[in-house]
Amino acid sequence: MVKKLSTIPFNGTPEQKAKLDAVIAECKGDKSQLMHVMQEAQGIYGYLPREVQIMIAEGMDVPLEKVYGVATFYAQFSLSPKGEYDISVCLGTACYVKGAQQLTDKIVEILGIEPGECSADGKFSLEECRCIGACGLAPVLTVNGEVYGKITADDVPGILAKYMN
């Protein structure tokens, strides 16, 4: 799965930068702490936009390509912000064969965002994931961890309507 860079402008605050600077200062000189710094940065900003990756690379004295490589390799890192309502569609085998792709397609149609993106208003984000362990309920999607199972694309508008108001 390819991670997409955010199209939403970066709006970091001076307070967030100060927190990240403090984390980097603690770990400066120990390149083995790169993952830790990245995890802390994601905790501070909610995701790892290019601007934050640059701060980490410069502060830790590692190439930007290294930071980007780690961010795109590990599923725990996100290159785009999460919306107020984080939607995840399971594309594990059971869900996929029972129509999960149609769920994603309907969400894309309604919200106008692709998987890996966040709506411009910051209200919704969409991810595709692998098995969430609810195969008996396939196909499954979650909204902020709330599970919706045994649904069809026709159910999606009603589910999203709960969060649109």
Phi and psi in radians as a Rosetta constraint file:
Dihedral C 1 N 2 CA 2 C 2 CIRCULARHARMONIC -1.518 0.35
Dihedral N 2 CA 2 C 2 N 3 CIRCULARHARMONIC 2.278 0.35
Dihedral C 2 N 3 CA 3 C 3 CIRCULARHARMONIC -1.515 0.35
Dihedral N 3 CA 3 C 3 N 4 CIRCULARHARMONIC 2.375 0.35
Dihedral C 3 N 4 CA 4 C 4 CIRCULARHARMONIC -1.711 0.35
Dihedral N 4 CA 4 C 4 N 5 CIRCULARHARMONIC 2.508 0.35
Dihedral C 4 N 5 CA 5 C 5 CIRCULARHARMONIC -1.310 0.35
Dihedral N 5 CA 5 C 5 N 6 CIRCULARHARMONIC 2.585 0.35
Dihedral C 5 N 6 CA 6 C 6 CIRCULARHARMONIC -1.232 0.35
Dihedral N 6 CA 6 C 6 N 7 CIRCULARHARMONIC 2.491 0.35
Dihedral C 6 N 7 CA 7 C 7 CIRCULARHARMONIC -1.706 0.35
Dihedral N 7 CA 7 C 7 N 8 CIRCULARHARMONIC -0.043 0.35
Dihedral C 7 N 8 CA 8 C 8 CIRCULARHARMONIC -1.459 0.35
Dihedral N 8 CA 8 C 8 N 9 CIRCULARHARMONIC 2.290 0.35
Dihedral C 8 N 9 CA 9 C 9 CIRCULARHARMONIC -1.030 0.35
Dihedral N 9 CA 9 C 9 N 10 CIRCULARHARMONIC 2.484 0.35
Dihedral C 9 N 10 CA 10 C 10 CIRCULARHARMONIC -1.267 0.35
Dihedral N 10 CA 10 C 10 N 11 CIRCULARHARMONIC 2.299 0.35
Dihedral C 10 N 11 CA 11 C 11 CIRCULARHARMONIC -2.270 0.35
Dihedral N 11 CA 11 C 11 N 12 CIRCULARHARMONIC 0.887 0.35
Dihedral C 11 N 12 CA 12 C 12 CIRCULARHARMONIC -1.170 0.35
Dihedral N 12 CA 12 C 12 N 13 CIRCULARHARMONIC 2.613 0.35
Dihedral C 12 N 13 CA 13 C 13 CIRCULARHARMONIC -1.770 0.35
Dihedral N 13 CA 13 C 13 N 14 CIRCULARHARMONIC 2.810 0.35
Dihedral C 13 N 14 CA 14 C 14 CIRCULARHARMONIC -1.037 0.35
Dihedral N 14 CA 14 C 14 N 15 CIRCULARHARMONIC -0.589 0.35
Dihedral C 14 N 15 CA 15 C 15 CIRCULARHARMONIC -1.133 0.35
Dihedral N 15 CA 15 C 15 N 16 CIRCULARHARMONIC -0.742 0.35
Dihedral C 15 N 16 CA 16 C 16 CIRCULARHARMONIC -1.105 0.35
Dihedral N 16 CA 16 C 16 N 17 CIRCULARHARMONIC -0.759 0.35
Dihedral C 16 N 17 CA 17 C 17 CIRCULARHARMONIC -1.074 0.35
Dihedral N 17 CA 17 C 17 N 18 CIRCULARHARMONIC -0.721 0.35
Dihedral C 17 N 18 CA 18 C 18 CIRCULARHARMONIC -1.086 0.35
Dihedral N 18 CA 18 C 18 N 19 CIRCULARHARMONIC -0.715 0.35
Dihedral C 18 N 19 CA 19 C 19 CIRCULARHARMONIC -1.109 0.35
Dihedral N 19 CA 19 C 19 N 20 CIRCULARHARMONIC -0.789 0.35
Dihedral C 19 N 20 CA 20 C 20 CIRCULARHARMONIC -1.131 0.35
Dihedral N 20 CA 20 C 20 N 21 CIRCULARHARMONIC -0.745 0.35
Dihedral C 20 N 21 CA 21 C 21 CIRCULARHARMONIC -1.005 0.35
Dihedral N 21 CA 21 C 21 N 22 CIRCULARHARMONIC -0.684 0.35
Dihedral C 21 N 22 CA 22 C 22 CIRCULARHARMONIC -1.148 0.35
Dihedral N 22 CA 22 C 22 N 23 CIRCULARHARMONIC -0.727 0.35
Dihedral C 22 N 23 CA 23 C 23 CIRCULARHARMONIC -1.110 0.35
Dihedral N 23 CA 23 C 23 N 24 CIRCULARHARMONIC -0.800 0.35
Dihedral C 23 N 24 CA 24 C 24 CIRCULARHARMONIC -1.093 0.35
Dihedral N 24 CA 24 C 24 N 25 CIRCULARHARMONIC -0.732 0.35
Dihedral C 24 N 25 CA 25 C 25 CIRCULARHARMONIC -1.060 0.35
Dihedral N 25 CA 25 C 25 N 26 CIRCULARHARMONIC -0.660 0.35
Dihedral C 25 N 26 CA 26 C 26 CIRCULARHARMONIC -1.104 0.35
Dihedral N 26 CA 26 C 26 N 27 CIRCULARHARMONIC -0.603 0.35
Dihedral C 26 N 27 CA 27 C 27 CIRCULARHARMONIC -1.869 0.35
Dihedral N 27 CA 27 C 27 N 28 CIRCULARHARMONIC -0.057 0.35
Dihedral C 27 N 28 CA 28 C 28 CIRCULARHARMONIC -0.968 0.35
Dihedral N 28 CA 28 C 28 N 29 CIRCULARHARMONIC 2.398 0.35
Dihedral C 28 N 29 CA 29 C 29 CIRCULARHARMONIC 1.589 0.35
Dihedral N 29 CA 29 C 29 N 30 CIRCULARHARMONIC -0.187 0.35
Dihedral C 29 N 30 CA 30 C 30 CIRCULARHARMONIC -2.088 0.35
Dihedral N 30 CA 30 C 30 N 31 CIRCULARHARMONIC 1.565 0.35
Dihedral C 30 N 31 CA 31 C 31 CIRCULARHARMONIC -1.105 0.35
Dihedral N 31 CA 31 C 31 N 32 CIRCULARHARMONIC -0.308 0.35
Dihedral C 31 N 32 CA 32 C 32 CIRCULARHARMONIC -1.203 0.35
Dihedral N 32 CA 32 C 32 N 33 CIRCULARHARMONIC -0.189 0.35
Dihedral C 32 N 33 CA 33 C 33 CIRCULARHARMONIC -1.596 0.35
Dihedral N 33 CA 33 C 33 N 34 CIRCULARHARMONIC 0.121 0.35
Dihedral C 33 N 34 CA 34 C 34 CIRCULARHARMONIC -0.978 0.35
Dihedral N 34 CA 34 C 34 N 35 CIRCULARHARMONIC -0.850 0.35
Dihedral C 34 N 35 CA 35 C 35 CIRCULARHARMONIC -1.044 0.35
Dihedral N 35 CA 35 C 35 N 36 CIRCULARHARMONIC -0.736 0.35
Dihedral C 35 N 36 CA 36 C 36 CIRCULARHARMONIC -1.051 0.35
Dihedral N 36 CA 36 C 36 N 37 CIRCULARHARMONIC -0.810 0.35
Dihedral C 36 N 37 CA 37 C 37 CIRCULARHARMONIC -1.087 0.35
Dihedral N 37 CA 37 C 37 N 38 CIRCULARHARMONIC -0.731 0.35
Dihedral C 37 N 38 CA 38 C 38 CIRCULARHARMONIC -1.138 0.35
Dihedral N 38 CA 38 C 38 N 39 CIRCULARHARMONIC -0.703 0.35
Dihedral C 38 N 39 CA 39 C 39 CIRCULARHARMONIC -1.100 0.35
Dihedral N 39 CA 39 C 39 N 40 CIRCULARHARMONIC -0.765 0.35
Dihedral C 39 N 40 CA 40 C 40 CIRCULARHARMONIC -1.114 0.35
Dihedral N 40 CA 40 C 40 N 41 CIRCULARHARMONIC -0.723 0.35
Dihedral C 40 N 41 CA 41 C 41 CIRCULARHARMONIC -1.089 0.35
Dihedral N 41 CA 41 C 41 N 42 CIRCULARHARMONIC -0.731 0.35
Dihedral C 41 N 42 CA 42 C 42 CIRCULARHARMONIC -1.144 0.35
Dihedral N 42 CA 42 C 42 N 43 CIRCULARHARMONIC -0.626 0.35
Dihedral C 42 N 43 CA 43 C 43 CIRCULARHARMONIC -1.107 0.35
Dihedral N 43 CA 43 C 43 N 44 CIRCULARHARMONIC -0.619 0.35
Dihedral C 43 N 44 CA 44 C 44 CIRCULARHARMONIC -1.310 0.35
Dihedral N 44 CA 44 C 44 N 45 CIRCULARHARMONIC -0.814 0.35
Dihedral C 44 N 45 CA 45 C 45 CIRCULARHARMONIC -1.721 0.35
Dihedral N 45 CA 45 C 45 N 46 CIRCULARHARMONIC -0.320 0.35
Dihedral C 45 N 46 CA 46 C 46 CIRCULARHARMONIC 1.564 0.35
Dihedral N 46 CA 46 C 46 N 47 CIRCULARHARMONIC -0.230 0.35
Dihedral C 46 N 47 CA 47 C 47 CIRCULARHARMONIC -2.919 0.35
Dihedral N 47 CA 47 C 47 N 48 CIRCULARHARMONIC 3.114 0.35
Dihedral C 47 N 48 CA 48 C 48 CIRCULARHARMONIC -2.104 0.35
Dihedral N 48 CA 48 C 48 N 49 CIRCULARHARMONIC 1.361 0.35
Dihedral C 48 N 49 CA 49 C 49 CIRCULARHARMONIC -1.179 0.35
Dihedral N 49 CA 49 C 49 N 50 CIRCULARHARMONIC 2.876 0.35
Dihedral C 49 N 50 CA 50 C 50 CIRCULARHARMONIC -0.901 0.35
Dihedral N 50 CA 50 C 50 N 51 CIRCULARHARMONIC -0.734 0.35
Dihedral C 50 N 51 CA 51 C 51 CIRCULARHARMONIC -1.051 0.35
Dihedral N 51 CA 51 C 51 N 52 CIRCULARHARMONIC -0.673 0.35
Dihedral C 51 N 52 CA 52 C 52 CIRCULARHARMONIC -1.282 0.35
Dihedral N 52 CA 52 C 52 N 53 CIRCULARHARMONIC -0.669 0.35
Dihedral C 52 N 53 CA 53 C 53 CIRCULARHARMONIC -1.046 0.35
Dihedral N 53 CA 53 C 53 N 54 CIRCULARHARMONIC -0.698 0.35
Dihedral C 53 N 54 CA 54 C 54 CIRCULARHARMONIC -1.120 0.35
Dihedral N 54 CA 54 C 54 N 55 CIRCULARHARMONIC -0.766 0.35
Dihedral C 54 N 55 CA 55 C 55 CIRCULARHARMONIC -1.034 0.35
Dihedral N 55 CA 55 C 55 N 56 CIRCULARHARMONIC -0.736 0.35
Dihedral C 55 N 56 CA 56 C 56 CIRCULARHARMONIC -1.154 0.35
Dihedral N 56 CA 56 C 56 N 57 CIRCULARHARMONIC -0.841 0.35
Dihedral C 56 N 57 CA 57 C 57 CIRCULARHARMONIC -1.021 0.35
Dihedral N 57 CA 57 C 57 N 58 CIRCULARHARMONIC -0.834 0.35
Dihedral C 57 N 58 CA 58 C 58 CIRCULARHARMONIC -1.170 0.35
Dihedral N 58 CA 58 C 58 N 59 CIRCULARHARMONIC -0.749 0.35
Dihedral C 58 N 59 CA 59 C 59 CIRCULARHARMONIC -1.190 0.35
Dihedral N 59 CA 59 C 59 N 60 CIRCULARHARMONIC -0.622 0.35
Dihedral C 59 N 60 CA 60 C 60 CIRCULARHARMONIC -1.627 0.35
Dihedral N 60 CA 60 C 60 N 61 CIRCULARHARMONIC -0.043 0.35
Dihedral C 60 N 61 CA 61 C 61 CIRCULARHARMONIC 0.975 0.35
Dihedral N 61 CA 61 C 61 N 62 CIRCULARHARMONIC 0.862 0.35
Dihedral C 61 N 62 CA 62 C 62 CIRCULARHARMONIC -2.205 0.35
Dihedral N 62 CA 62 C 62 N 63 CIRCULARHARMONIC 2.702 0.35
Dihedral C 62 N 63 CA 63 C 63 CIRCULARHARMONIC -1.111 0.35
Dihedral N 63 CA 63 C 63 N 64 CIRCULARHARMONIC 2.519 0.35
Dihedral C 63 N 64 CA 64 C 64 CIRCULARHARMONIC -0.983 0.35
Dihedral N 64 CA 64 C 64 N 65 CIRCULARHARMONIC -0.621 0.35
Dihedral C 64 N 65 CA 65 C 65 CIRCULARHARMONIC -1.043 0.35
Dihedral N 65 CA 65 C 65 N 66 CIRCULARHARMONIC -0.610 0.35
Dihedral C 65 N 66 CA 66 C 66 CIRCULARHARMONIC -1.155 0.35
Dihedral N 66 CA 66 C 66 N 67 CIRCULARHARMONIC -0.805 0.35
Dihedral C 66 N 67 CA 67 C 67 CIRCULARHARMONIC -1.087 0.35
Dihedral N 67 CA 67 C 67 N 68 CIRCULARHARMONIC -0.811 0.35
Dihedral C 67 N 68 CA 68 C 68 CIRCULARHARMONIC -1.080 0.35
Dihedral N 68 CA 68 C 68 N 69 CIRCULARHARMONIC -0.730 0.35
Dihedral C 68 N 69 CA 69 C 69 CIRCULARHARMONIC -1.063 0.35
Dihedral N 69 CA 69 C 69 N 70 CIRCULARHARMONIC -0.746 0.35
Dihedral C 69 N 70 CA 70 C 70 CIRCULARHARMONIC -1.163 0.35
Dihedral N 70 CA 70 C 70 N 71 CIRCULARHARMONIC -0.759 0.35
Dihedral C 70 N 71 CA 71 C 71 CIRCULARHARMONIC -1.101 0.35
Dihedral N 71 CA 71 C 71 N 72 CIRCULARHARMONIC -0.600 0.35
Dihedral C 71 N 72 CA 72 C 72 CIRCULARHARMONIC -1.556 0.35
Dihedral N 72 CA 72 C 72 N 73 CIRCULARHARMONIC -0.313 0.35
Dihedral C 72 N 73 CA 73 C 73 CIRCULARHARMONIC -1.395 0.35
Dihedral N 73 CA 73 C 73 N 74 CIRCULARHARMONIC -0.744 0.35
Dihedral C 73 N 74 CA 74 C 74 CIRCULARHARMONIC -1.626 0.35
Dihedral N 74 CA 74 C 74 N 75 CIRCULARHARMONIC 2.264 0.35
Dihedral C 74 N 75 CA 75 C 75 CIRCULARHARMONIC -1.099 0.35
Dihedral N 75 CA 75 C 75 N 76 CIRCULARHARMONIC -0.407 0.35
Dihedral C 75 N 76 CA 76 C 76 CIRCULARHARMONIC -1.178 0.35
Dihedral N 76 CA 76 C 76 N 77 CIRCULARHARMONIC -0.332 0.35
Dihedral C 76 N 77 CA 77 C 77 CIRCULARHARMONIC -1.692 0.35
Dihedral N 77 CA 77 C 77 N 78 CIRCULARHARMONIC 2.491 0.35
Dihedral C 77 N 78 CA 78 C 78 CIRCULARHARMONIC -2.146 0.35
Dihedral N 78 CA 78 C 78 N 79 CIRCULARHARMONIC 2.389 0.35
Dihedral C 78 N 79 CA 79 C 79 CIRCULARHARMONIC -1.630 0.35
Dihedral N 79 CA 79 C 79 N 80 CIRCULARHARMONIC -0.097 0.35
Dihedral C 79 N 80 CA 80 C 80 CIRCULARHARMONIC -2.298 0.35
Dihedral N 80 CA 80 C 80 N 81 CIRCULARHARMONIC 2.692 0.35
Dihedral C 80 N 81 CA 81 C 81 CIRCULARHARMONIC -1.178 0.35
Dihedral N 81 CA 81 C 81 N 82 CIRCULARHARMONIC 2.718 0.35
Dihedral C 81 N 82 CA 82 C 82 CIRCULARHARMONIC -1.577 0.35
Dihedral N 82 CA 82 C 82 N 83 CIRCULARHARMONIC 2.491 0.35
Dihedral C 82 N 83 CA 83 C 83 CIRCULARHARMONIC -1.364 0.35
Dihedral N 83 CA 83 C 83 N 84 CIRCULARHARMONIC 2.975 0.35
Dihedral C 83 N 84 CA 84 C 84 CIRCULARHARMONIC -0.980 0.35
Dihedral N 84 CA 84 C 84 N 85 CIRCULARHARMONIC -0.629 0.35
Dihedral C 84 N 85 CA 85 C 85 CIRCULARHARMONIC -2.041 0.35
Dihedral N 85 CA 85 C 85 N 86 CIRCULARHARMONIC 1.890 0.35
Dihedral C 85 N 86 CA 86 C 86 CIRCULARHARMONIC -1.651 0.35
Dihedral N 86 CA 86 C 86 N 87 CIRCULARHARMONIC 1.943 0.35
Dihedral C 86 N 87 CA 87 C 87 CIRCULARHARMONIC -1.714 0.35
Dihedral N 87 CA 87 C 87 N 88 CIRCULARHARMONIC 2.317 0.35
Dihedral C 87 N 88 CA 88 C 88 CIRCULARHARMONIC -2.274 0.35
Dihedral N 88 CA 88 C 88 N 89 CIRCULARHARMONIC 2.226 0.35
Dihedral C 88 N 89 CA 89 C 89 CIRCULARHARMONIC -1.866 0.35
Dihedral N 89 CA 89 C 89 N 90 CIRCULARHARMONIC 2.189 0.35
Dihedral C 89 N 90 CA 90 C 90 CIRCULARHARMONIC -1.330 0.35
Dihedral N 90 CA 90 C 90 N 91 CIRCULARHARMONIC 2.216 0.35
Dihedral C 90 N 91 CA 91 C 91 CIRCULARHARMONIC -1.986 0.35
Dihedral N 91 CA 91 C 91 N 92 CIRCULARHARMONIC 0.409 0.35
Dihedral C 91 N 92 CA 92 C 92 CIRCULARHARMONIC -1.070 0.35
Dihedral N 92 CA 92 C 92 N 93 CIRCULARHARMONIC 2.929 0.35
Dihedral C 92 N 93 CA 93 C 93 CIRCULARHARMONIC -0.953 0.35
Dihedral N 93 CA 93 C 93 N 94 CIRCULARHARMONIC -0.891 0.35
Dihedral C 93 N 94 CA 94 C 94 CIRCULARHARMONIC -1.060 0.35
Dihedral N 94 CA 94 C 94 N 95 CIRCULARHARMONIC -0.787 0.35
Dihedral C 94 N 95 CA 95 C 95 CIRCULARHARMONIC -1.168 0.35
Dihedral N 95 CA 95 C 95 N 96 CIRCULARHARMONIC -0.733 0.35
Dihedral C 95 N 96 CA 96 C 96 CIRCULARHARMONIC -1.071 0.35
Dihedral N 96 CA 96 C 96 N 97 CIRCULARHARMONIC -0.822 0.35
Dihedral C 96 N 97 CA 97 C 97 CIRCULARHARMONIC -1.223 0.35
Dihedral N 97 CA 97 C 97 N 98 CIRCULARHARMONIC -0.303 0.35
Dihedral C 97 N 98 CA 98 C 98 CIRCULARHARMONIC -1.745 0.35
Dihedral N 98 CA 98 C 98 N 99 CIRCULARHARMONIC 0.218 0.35
Dihedral C 98 N 99 CA 99 C 99 CIRCULARHARMONIC 1.882 0.35
Dihedral N 99 CA 99 C 99 N 100 CIRCULARHARMONIC 0.339 0.35
Dihedral C 99 N 100 CA 100 C 100 CIRCULARHARMONIC -1.068 0.35
Dihedral N 100 CA 100 C 100 N 101 CIRCULARHARMONIC -0.605 0.35
Dihedral C 100 N 101 CA 101 C 101 CIRCULARHARMONIC -1.080 0.35
Dihedral N 101 CA 101 C 101 N 102 CIRCULARHARMONIC -0.606 0.35
Dihedral C 101 N 102 CA 102 C 102 CIRCULARHARMONIC -1.177 0.35
Dihedral N 102 CA 102 C 102 N 103 CIRCULARHARMONIC -0.543 0.35
Dihedral C 102 N 103 CA 103 C 103 CIRCULARHARMONIC -1.121 0.35
Dihedral N 103 CA 103 C 103 N 104 CIRCULARHARMONIC -0.837 0.35
Dihedral C 103 N 104 CA 104 C 104 CIRCULARHARMONIC -1.031 0.35
Dihedral N 104 CA 104 C 104 N 105 CIRCULARHARMONIC -0.813 0.35
Dihedral C 104 N 105 CA 105 C 105 CIRCULARHARMONIC -1.019 0.35
Dihedral N 105 CA 105 C 105 N 106 CIRCULARHARMONIC -0.705 0.35
Dihedral C 105 N 106 CA 106 C 106 CIRCULARHARMONIC -1.203 0.35
Dihedral N 106 CA 106 C 106 N 107 CIRCULARHARMONIC -0.691 0.35
Dihedral C 106 N 107 CA 107 C 107 CIRCULARHARMONIC -1.117 0.35
Dihedral N 107 CA 107 C 107 N 108 CIRCULARHARMONIC -0.766 0.35
Dihedral C 107 N 108 CA 108 C 108 CIRCULARHARMONIC -1.030 0.35
Dihedral N 108 CA 108 C 108 N 109 CIRCULARHARMONIC -0.769 0.35
Dihedral C 108 N 109 CA 109 C 109 CIRCULARHARMONIC -1.082 0.35
Dihedral N 109 CA 109 C 109 N 110 CIRCULARHARMONIC -0.769 0.35
Dihedral C 109 N 110 CA 110 C 110 CIRCULARHARMONIC -1.312 0.35
Dihedral N 110 CA 110 C 110 N 111 CIRCULARHARMONIC -0.805 0.35
Dihedral C 110 N 111 CA 111 C 111 CIRCULARHARMONIC -1.586 0.35
Dihedral N 111 CA 111 C 111 N 112 CIRCULARHARMONIC -0.343 0.35
Dihedral C 111 N 112 CA 112 C 112 CIRCULARHARMONIC 1.261 0.35
Dihedral N 112 CA 112 C 112 N 113 CIRCULARHARMONIC 0.404 0.35
Dihedral C 112 N 113 CA 113 C 113 CIRCULARHARMONIC -2.158 0.35
Dihedral N 113 CA 113 C 113 N 114 CIRCULARHARMONIC 2.647 0.35
Dihedral C 113 N 114 CA 114 C 114 CIRCULARHARMONIC -1.678 0.35
Dihedral N 114 CA 114 C 114 N 115 CIRCULARHARMONIC 2.833 0.35
Dihedral C 114 N 115 CA 115 C 115 CIRCULARHARMONIC -0.956 0.35
Dihedral N 115 CA 115 C 115 N 116 CIRCULARHARMONIC 2.375 0.35
Dihedral C 115 N 116 CA 116 C 116 CIRCULARHARMONIC 1.598 0.35
Dihedral N 116 CA 116 C 116 N 117 CIRCULARHARMONIC 0.016 0.35
Dihedral C 116 N 117 CA 117 C 117 CIRCULARHARMONIC -1.977 0.35
Dihedral N 117 CA 117 C 117 N 118 CIRCULARHARMONIC 2.868 0.35
Dihedral C 117 N 118 CA 118 C 118 CIRCULARHARMONIC -2.151 0.35
Dihedral N 118 CA 118 C 118 N 119 CIRCULARHARMONIC 2.462 0.35
Dihedral C 118 N 119 CA 119 C 119 CIRCULARHARMONIC -1.120 0.35
Dihedral N 119 CA 119 C 119 N 120 CIRCULARHARMONIC 2.647 0.35
Dihedral C 119 N 120 CA 120 C 120 CIRCULARHARMONIC -1.027 0.35
Dihedral N 120 CA 120 C 120 N 121 CIRCULARHARMONIC -0.520 0.35
Dihedral C 120 N 121 CA 121 C 121 CIRCULARHARMONIC -1.463 0.35
Dihedral N 121 CA 121 C 121 N 122 CIRCULARHARMONIC -0.029 0.35
Dihedral C 121 N 122 CA 122 C 122 CIRCULARHARMONIC 1.315 0.35
Dihedral N 122 CA 122 C 122 N 123 CIRCULARHARMONIC 0.170 0.35
Dihedral C 122 N 123 CA 123 C 123 CIRCULARHARMONIC -1.437 0.35
Dihedral N 123 CA 123 C 123 N 124 CIRCULARHARMONIC -0.677 0.35
Dihedral C 123 N 124 CA 124 C 124 CIRCULARHARMONIC -2.226 0.35
Dihedral N 124 CA 124 C 124 N 125 CIRCULARHARMONIC 2.484 0.35
Dihedral C 124 N 125 CA 125 C 125 CIRCULARHARMONIC -2.270 0.35
Dihedral N 125 CA 125 C 125 N 126 CIRCULARHARMONIC 2.690 0.35
Dihedral C 125 N 126 CA 126 C 126 CIRCULARHARMONIC -2.277 0.35
Dihedral N 126 CA 126 C 126 N 127 CIRCULARHARMONIC 2.273 0.35
Dihedral C 126 N 127 CA 127 C 127 CIRCULARHARMONIC -2.287 0.35
Dihedral N 127 CA 127 C 127 N 128 CIRCULARHARMONIC 2.676 0.35
Dihedral C 127 N 128 CA 128 C 128 CIRCULARHARMONIC -1.927 0.35
Dihedral N 128 CA 128 C 128 N 129 CIRCULARHARMONIC 2.414 0.35
Dihedral C 128 N 129 CA 129 C 129 CIRCULARHARMONIC -2.309 0.35
Dihedral N 129 CA 129 C 129 N 130 CIRCULARHARMONIC 2.983 0.35
Dihedral C 129 N 130 CA 130 C 130 CIRCULARHARMONIC -1.643 0.35
Dihedral N 130 CA 130 C 130 N 131 CIRCULARHARMONIC 3.051 0.35
Dihedral C 130 N 131 CA 131 C 131 CIRCULARHARMONIC -0.539 0.35
Dihedral N 131 CA 131 C 131 N 132 CIRCULARHARMONIC 2.207 0.35
Dihedral C 131 N 132 CA 132 C 132 CIRCULARHARMONIC -1.790 0.35
Dihedral N 132 CA 132 C 132 N 133 CIRCULARHARMONIC 0.056 0.35
Dihedral C 132 N 133 CA 133 C 133 CIRCULARHARMONIC 1.482 0.35
Dihedral N 133 CA 133 C 133 N 134 CIRCULARHARMONIC 0.340 0.35
Dihedral C 133 N 134 CA 134 C 134 CIRCULARHARMONIC -2.085 0.35
Dihedral N 134 CA 134 C 134 N 135 CIRCULARHARMONIC 0.781 0.35
Dihedral C 134 N 135 CA 135 C 135 CIRCULARHARMONIC -1.036 0.35
Dihedral N 135 CA 135 C 135 N 136 CIRCULARHARMONIC -0.564 0.35
Dihedral C 135 N 136 CA 136 C 136 CIRCULARHARMONIC -1.171 0.35
Dihedral N 136 CA 136 C 136 N 137 CIRCULARHARMONIC -0.271 0.35
Dihedral C 136 N 137 CA 137 C 137 CIRCULARHARMONIC -1.821 0.35
Dihedral N 137 CA 137 C 137 N 138 CIRCULARHARMONIC 0.151 0.35
Dihedral C 137 N 138 CA 138 C 138 CIRCULARHARMONIC -0.996 0.35
Dihedral N 138 CA 138 C 138 N 139 CIRCULARHARMONIC 2.492 0.35
Dihedral C 138 N 139 CA 139 C 139 CIRCULARHARMONIC -1.398 0.35
Dihedral N 139 CA 139 C 139 N 140 CIRCULARHARMONIC 2.689 0.35
Dihedral C 139 N 140 CA 140 C 140 CIRCULARHARMONIC -2.226 0.35
Dihedral N 140 CA 140 C 140 N 141 CIRCULARHARMONIC 2.478 0.35
Dihedral C 140 N 141 CA 141 C 141 CIRCULARHARMONIC -2.336 0.35
Dihedral N 141 CA 141 C 141 N 142 CIRCULARHARMONIC 2.719 0.35
Dihedral C 141 N 142 CA 142 C 142 CIRCULARHARMONIC -2.178 0.35
Dihedral N 142 CA 142 C 142 N 143 CIRCULARHARMONIC 2.612 0.35
Dihedral C 142 N 143 CA 143 C 143 CIRCULARHARMONIC -2.208 0.35
Dihedral N 143 CA 143 C 143 N 144 CIRCULARHARMONIC 1.962 0.35
Dihedral C 143 N 144 CA 144 C 144 CIRCULARHARMONIC 0.873 0.35
Dihedral N 144 CA 144 C 144 N 145 CIRCULARHARMONIC 0.680 0.35
Dihedral C 144 N 145 CA 145 C 145 CIRCULARHARMONIC 1.547 0.35
Dihedral N 145 CA 145 C 145 N 146 CIRCULARHARMONIC -0.210 0.35
Dihedral C 145 N 146 CA 146 C 146 CIRCULARHARMONIC -1.358 0.35
Dihedral N 146 CA 146 C 146 N 147 CIRCULARHARMONIC 2.183 0.35
Dihedral C 146 N 147 CA 147 C 147 CIRCULARHARMONIC -1.572 0.35
Dihedral N 147 CA 147 C 147 N 148 CIRCULARHARMONIC 2.312 0.35
Dihedral C 147 N 148 CA 148 C 148 CIRCULARHARMONIC -2.085 0.35
Dihedral N 148 CA 148 C 148 N 149 CIRCULARHARMONIC 1.993 0.35
Dihedral C 148 N 149 CA 149 C 149 CIRCULARHARMONIC -2.115 0.35
Dihedral N 149 CA 149 C 149 N 150 CIRCULARHARMONIC 2.889 0.35
Dihedral C 149 N 150 CA 150 C 150 CIRCULARHARMONIC 0.889 0.35
Dihedral N 150 CA 150 C 150 N 151 CIRCULARHARMONIC 0.848 0.35
Dihedral C 150 N 151 CA 151 C 151 CIRCULARHARMONIC -1.976 0.35
Dihedral N 151 CA 151 C 151 N 152 CIRCULARHARMONIC 2.902 0.35
Dihedral C 151 N 152 CA 152 C 152 CIRCULARHARMONIC -2.137 0.35
Dihedral N 152 CA 152 C 152 N 153 CIRCULARHARMONIC 3.013 0.35
Dihedral C 152 N 153 CA 153 C 153 CIRCULARHARMONIC -1.031 0.35
Dihedral N 153 CA 153 C 153 N 154 CIRCULARHARMONIC -0.513 0.35
Dihedral C 153 N 154 CA 154 C 154 CIRCULARHARMONIC -1.166 0.35
Dihedral N 154 CA 154 C 154 N 155 CIRCULARHARMONIC -0.390 0.35
Dihedral C 154 N 155 CA 155 C 155 CIRCULARHARMONIC -1.429 0.35
Dihedral N 155 CA 155 C 155 N 156 CIRCULARHARMONIC -0.351 0.35
Dihedral C 155 N 156 CA 156 C 156 CIRCULARHARMONIC -1.045 0.35
Dihedral N 156 CA 156 C 156 N 157 CIRCULARHARMONIC -0.811 0.35
Dihedral C 156 N 157 CA 157 C 157 CIRCULARHARMONIC -0.989 0.35
Dihedral N 157 CA 157 C 157 N 158 CIRCULARHARMONIC -0.706 0.35
Dihedral C 157 N 158 CA 158 C 158 CIRCULARHARMONIC -1.162 0.35
Dihedral N 158 CA 158 C 158 N 159 CIRCULARHARMONIC -0.673 0.35
Dihedral C 158 N 159 CA 159 C 159 CIRCULARHARMONIC -1.144 0.35
Dihedral N 159 CA 159 C 159 N 160 CIRCULARHARMONIC -0.834 0.35
Dihedral C 159 N 160 CA 160 C 160 CIRCULARHARMONIC -1.142 0.35
Dihedral N 160 CA 160 C 160 N 161 CIRCULARHARMONIC -0.586 0.35
Dihedral C 160 N 161 CA 161 C 161 CIRCULARHARMONIC -1.032 0.35
Dihedral N 161 CA 161 C 161 N 162 CIRCULARHARMONIC -0.574 0.35
Dihedral C 161 N 162 CA 162 C 162 CIRCULARHARMONIC -1.053 0.35
Dihedral N 162 CA 162 C 162 N 163 CIRCULARHARMONIC -0.503 0.35
Dihedral C 162 N 163 CA 163 C 163 CIRCULARHARMONIC -1.785 0.35
Dihedral N 163 CA 163 C 163 N 164 CIRCULARHARMONIC -0.190 0.35
Dihedral C 163 N 164 CA 164 C 164 CIRCULARHARMONIC -1.440 0.35
Dihedral N 164 CA 164 C 164 N 165 CIRCULARHARMONIC -0.386 0.35
